[in-house]
Amino acid sequence: MTKVKMNVQTAYHGELLREGKEYEIDEATAKRWNASKIAEILSIGDEDRP
């Protein structure tokens, strides 16, 4: 799972994801959203864990 910060509000798997909030989504979706400026990637997988 990848942690992202939303740049816009969008619906994802029946959930409303709000602009400015952080969520965990699958890596492939996170990369697409980052490329489309929908969300900013904060961390991928376990990168930020010891």
Secondary structure, DSSP 8 states (H G I E B T S, - for coil): -EEEEESS-EEETTEEE-TT-EEEE-HHHHHHHHHTTSEEEEEETTTT--
